[in-house]
Amino acid sequence: MNILIVACGDTGVTLKVAAKLKQLLVGASVDIVDGKDKLNLSGYDEYVLGSNIHFGKFNKRFYKALKVLRKSGKSPYVYISGAEIEKKESYEKSMTKEAPEAKCVRFVWGELHSDAVRGFKKFAIESFFKGRKDDGLPIPKLLDKEIKALARQIIESK
């Protein structure tokens, strides 16, 4: 099975999830591309799109990649990375509306790294962490069980 994973994010988390998926998709040939790159869909059996969430919105490059897949009649598996686990169901529901053709939609939570950014973004991330801590909310981390469940679904599609 040949699988293309398109990671559409800004901080490297969607690429990190793609790499974890690749490790789990044993026996498959997996290529990972950044959503910034031009997509070549030829030669793949399955497609996976990953999007981060920034201020409640899915990544613009995700929509571009989805449009390319739609034109080709392809249905992807979709994963979402975001910082607010308490919005998991809402994000999955929103994505299901945005991409009704998706074979499945999984929220894998995420990570934030203030050391990867500067200026206002750094301030915003650090303020977000402080706010979550002050409110007793969990700090974002990847949900390995969701990534593994997505990999199982892809493997079982053979």
C-alpha positions as CSV (number, residue, x, y, z in Angstrom):
1,M,0.0,0.0,0.0
2,N,1.3,3.4,-0.9
3,I,0.3,6.3,1.3
4,L,0.7,10.1,1.0
5,I,0.5,12.1,4.1
6,V,0.2,15.9,3.7
7,A,1.0,17.8,6.8
8,C,-0.5,21.3,6.8
9,G,0.8,23.2,9.9
10,D,2.9,26.1,11.0
11,T,5.0,24.9,14.0
12,G,6.0,21.3,13.0
13,V,3.4,19.5,15.1
14,T,1.5,18.2,12.0
15,L,4.8,17.0,10.6
16,K,5.6,15.3,13.9
17,V,2.3,13.5,13.8
18,A,2.9,12.5,10.2
19,A,6.3,11.0,11.2
20,K,4.6,9.0,14.0
21,L,2.0,7.7,11.6
22,K,4.7,6.6,9.2
23,Q,6.4,4.6,11.9
24,L,3.1,2.9,12.7
25,L,2.1,2.1,9.1
26,V,4.4,-0.9,9.0
27,G,4.5,-2.6,5.6
28,A,3.3,0.4,3.8
29,S,5.3,2.8,1.6
30,V,4.6,6.2,3.1
31,D,5.6,9.6,1.8
32,I,5.3,12.8,3.9
33,V,5.0,16.2,2.2
34,D,4.6,19.6,3.7
35,G,1.3,21.3,2.8
36,K,3.4,24.1,1.3
37,D,4.6,21.8,-1.5
38,K,2.8,21.1,-4.8
39,L,0.9,17.8,-4.5
40,N,1.6,14.9,-6.9
41,L,-1.2,12.3,-6.2
42,S,-0.1,9.7,-8.7
43,G,0.9,6.3,-7.3
44,Y,-0.9,6.4,-4.0
45,D,-3.6,4.1,-2.6
46,E,-4.5,6.2,0.4
47,Y,-4.2,9.9,1.4
48,V,-3.9,11.5,4.8
49,L,-4.3,15.2,5.5
50,G,-3.3,16.8,8.7
51,S,-4.2,20.3,9.8
52,N,-3.4,22.4,12.7
53,I,-5.9,24.8,14.3
54,H,-4.9,28.4,14.8
55,F,-7.3,30.7,16.6
56,G,-10.2,28.2,15.9
57,K,-9.5,27.9,12.2
58,F,-8.1,25.0,10.1
59,N,-4.9,25.7,8.2
60,K,-5.4,27.4,4.8
61,R,-3.0,24.9,3.1
62,F,-5.3,22.1,4.3
63,Y,-8.1,23.5,2.2
64,K,-5.9,23.8,-0.8
65,A,-4.8,20.1,-0.4
66,L,-8.4,19.0,0.1
67,K,-9.4,20.8,-3.1
68,V,-6.7,19.0,-5.1
69,L,-7.9,15.6,-3.6
70,R,-11.5,16.5,-4.4
71,K,-10.7,17.3,-8.1
72,S,-9.1,13.8,-8.3
73,G,-12.0,12.1,-6.6
74,K,-9.9,11.0,-3.6
75,S,-11.2,10.7,-0.1
76,P,-8.6,11.3,2.7
77,Y,-8.2,10.3,6.3
78,V,-7.9,13.5,8.4
79,Y,-6.1,14.4,11.6
80,I,-6.3,17.7,13.5
81,S,-3.8,19.0,15.9
82,G,-4.8,21.8,18.3
83,A,-4.1,23.1,21.8
84,E,-7.5,22.7,23.4
85,I,-8.5,19.1,24.2
86,E,-11.8,20.4,25.6
87,K,-12.8,21.4,22.1
88,K,-12.1,17.9,20.6
89,E,-15.7,17.1,19.7
90,S,-16.3,20.5,18.3
91,Y,-13.2,20.4,16.1
92,E,-14.0,16.9,14.8
93,K,-17.6,18.0,14.0
94,S,-16.4,21.1,12.2
95,M,-13.9,19.1,10.2
96,T,-16.6,16.6,9.3
97,K,-18.6,19.5,7.9
98,E,-15.6,20.9,6.0
99,A,-14.5,17.5,4.6
100,P,-17.6,15.2,4.5
101,E,-15.8,12.9,2.2
102,A,-13.1,12.1,4.8
103,K,-12.9,8.4,5.7
104,C,-12.3,9.4,9.3
105,V,-11.5,12.5,11.3
106,R,-9.3,12.3,14.4
107,F,-8.2,15.1,16.8
108,V,-4.7,14.2,18.0
109,W,-4.4,17.2,20.4
110,G,-1.0,18.8,20.0
111,E,2.0,20.6,21.3
112,L,3.0,24.2,21.5
113,H,6.6,25.4,21.7
114,S,7.3,29.0,22.5
115,D,11.0,28.5,21.8
116,A,10.2,27.9,18.1
117,V,8.7,31.4,17.6
118,R,9.4,35.1,18.5
119,G,7.7,38.3,19.2
120,F,3.9,38.3,19.6
121,K,3.5,34.6,18.8
122,K,6.0,33.7,21.6
123,F,4.0,36.0,24.0
124,A,0.7,34.5,22.9
125,I,1.9,30.9,23.5
126,E,3.4,31.7,26.9
127,S,0.2,33.5,27.9
128,F,-1.9,30.6,26.7
129,F,0.1,28.2,28.8
130,K,-0.2,30.5,31.9
131,G,-3.9,30.8,31.4
132,R,-4.4,27.0,31.1
133,K,-2.3,26.5,34.2
134,D,-4.2,29.2,36.1
135,D,-7.5,27.7,35.0
136,G,-6.5,24.1,36.0
137,L,-6.6,22.9,32.4
138,P,-4.2,20.4,30.9
139,I,-1.2,21.5,28.9
140,P,-1.3,20.2,25.2
141,K,0.4,16.9,24.3
142,L,0.0,14.5,21.5
143,L,-2.5,11.7,22.0
144,D,-0.6,8.6,20.9
145,K,-3.8,6.5,21.3
146,E,-5.5,8.7,18.6
147,I,-2.6,8.5,16.3
148,K,-2.4,4.7,16.7
149,A,-6.2,4.4,16.1
150,L,-5.8,6.4,12.9
151,A,-3.0,4.1,11.8
152,R,-5.1,1.0,12.5
153,Q,-8.0,2.4,10.4
154,I,-5.7,3.1,7.5
155,I,-4.1,-0.4,7.7
156,E,-7.5,-2.1,8.0
157,S,-8.6,-0.3,4.8
158,K,-6.4,-2.6,2.7
